[in-house]
Amino acid sequence: MSKVDNQLSKKIQEDLDKEFTYCCNENKETYAVKKGPFHNPITYSIYDDDFKAKCYELGLNHDEHVTESVYKKIIEICSAKAYVSKKIIHMPLRVAAIEDGIEIDQGDEKHTVFQVKKDGVKSITSGSQTYFKRSAAMLSLPDLIDDGDINELKDYVTFEEIPFQLFVCIITFWLAHPKIDSTSYPLLILIADQGSGKTFLCKTVLRSLIDPSIFGVQAYPKNMQDLVLASQLSHLQIYDNVTYLSLDDANILCIMSTGGSLTTRRLYSNSQVVNHKLHAPCVLNGLINFVPTPDLAQRCLMLELPVLEPNNRRSEKELMDAFSEAKPRILTGLLKLISQVFGVLDGIEVIHKERMLDFSKWIAAVEKVQGLEAGLLQNAYHQILVESQIDSVQGDQLASAVHQAVTETGKDSWSGTSKELLTHLETSMKIDCGDTRSNKWPKNAIALSKRLRIAKAALLVQGVEVTFTRGKERIIKITNLETY
């Protein structure tokens, strides 16, 4: 590096040090943080384009062009200062937990934050203590206004009243809960025929009100790494036109719902590892029910969109123009509902304690705030879960065969080892087990036992109890409860 470049590098570094402090996030990624009395904290990933633009801007202030070598030296020094500082700061994406409420990063140039607490909602440009992380994909939420109206949302969805209220429950739950270990996100599954507006609902309505992003809606990723990357770039994941999920896909989505990690080696390192979290609200839509396992079904809210009548259809441009004008009122209404729910949540009693218990409690609180009959939405959610698990059993080749073994063969119960059960299902019964070489059918007794444990809860919903006893030989007992 030339003497002139060295001098420019030092000048820019001095300017940066006056404006920023340096730190790392939980993954040891380095950041420059600008914090002042007249604005909310502003974070820059040292290796991202926004920080690079800042370096170039400071170079122009000195009437100099920042070469690539100068830039590389600057970010190396800034990164070194971040590591040496030993400051590890939690940097949430879009939604953060604060005392008595949450903060939401609007994503605008002023770094505006929406504060939602029990006592109300406000928009602030200074005073926040949250160090929000921003991805290059993030776009801004609409501004808040004095009055909000959730009911305007009905003009852009085709749900009937109770499904609409459950839809409001899940989107407010997503907005109200940051990606922390205690959060379990229910997944939203939208099932609809062509002409129901499901893509508009996902691409325009959900994306705009919860987590605007250049990603819009996407095809479902082919591997876990892509899913993890997407979940770290936006708060909400939306996948369009899903037709099939494998058992591995189902397991990964269960992890995304309750939170998990993918551990990889740090770039250019043989020993250091980076822990990438897989945890996000998620929407998947399709023409048919594609949920393959009861375990995933228990984590989902499955809603069906009715097809629009031809005389009720509007052009996409007309819809987008109208929705763009209504967005501030709808978002304000959603945040005010969240504030009201915060006010009653502690004293709420849940009638149906489902797998996603926090979401069940949220639904009960929405019932109270909206003046609905206690249990109305909870019962509807419970029934949706029951039907979803029944569908998953019918779609599971093994679970369906086990169900038939005690309901359609004249026998009310069966017991034996897993090996005996596999033989019984494949040879003794006249049940079409399909291609036993495929992944849909267990290849051996151990695989059968594992798969059957997963299907237990959904089979019980249909009145078939599966129990496993311990002893010299592990015995599986299958009982049709409806005959006792």
HELIX and SHEET records of a PDB file:
HELIX    1   1 LYS A    3  GLU A   19  1                                  17    
HELIX    2   2 ASP A   49  ASN A   61  1                                  13    
HELIX    3   3 GLU A   68  SER A   85  1                                  18    
HELIX    4   4 ILE A  150  TYR A  156  5                                   7    
HELIX    5   5 GLU A  161  ALA A  176  1                                  16    
HELIX    6   6 LYS A  198  PHE A  200  1                                   3    
HELIX    7   7 LEU A  201  LEU A  206  3                                   6    
HELIX    8   8 ARG A  207  ILE A  210  1                                   4    
HELIX    9   9 MET A  224  LEU A  233  1                                  10    
HELIX   10  10 LEU A  247  THR A  258  1                                  12    
HELIX   11  11 PRO A  294  ALA A  297  1                                   4    
HELIX   12  12 PRO A  310  ASN A  312  5                                   3    
HELIX   13  13 GLU A  316  VAL A  344  1                                  29    
HELIX   14  14 LEU A  345  GLY A  347  5                                   3    
HELIX   15  15 LEU A  357  VAL A  369  1                                  13    
HELIX   16  16 LEU A  376  GLY A  395  1                                  20    
HELIX   17  17 GLN A  397  THR A  407  1                                  11    
HELIX   18  18 SER A  418  THR A  423  1                                   6    
HELIX   19  19 HIS A  424  SER A  428  3                                   5    
HELIX   20  20 ALA A  445  VAL A  461  1                                  17    
HELIX   21  21 LEU A  481  THR A  483  5                                   3    
SHEET    1   A 3 THR A  21  CYS A  24  0                                        
SHEET    2   A 3 THR A  30  GLY A  36 -1                                        
SHEET    3   A 3 HIS A  39  SER A  45 -1                                        
SHEET    1   B 4 VAL A  95  ILE A  98  0                                        
SHEET    2   B 4 GLY A 101  ASP A 105 -1                                        
SHEET    3   B 4 VAL A 113  LYS A 117 -1                                        
SHEET    4   B 4 GLY A 120  ILE A 124 -1                                        
SHEET    1   C 4 GLN A 237  TYR A 239  0                                        
SHEET    2   C 4 CYS A 282  GLY A 286  1                                        
SHEET    3   C 4 LEU A 187  ALA A 192  1                                        
SHEET    4   C 4 CYS A 300  LEU A 305  1                                        
SHEET    1   D 2 GLY A 260  ARG A 265  0                                        
SHEET    2   D 2 VAL A 273  LEU A 278 -1                                        
SHEET    1   E 3 SER A 413  GLY A 416  0                                        
SHEET    2   E 3 ILE A 475  ASN A 480 -1                                        
SHEET    3   E 3 VAL A 464  THR A 469 -1                                        
END                                                                             
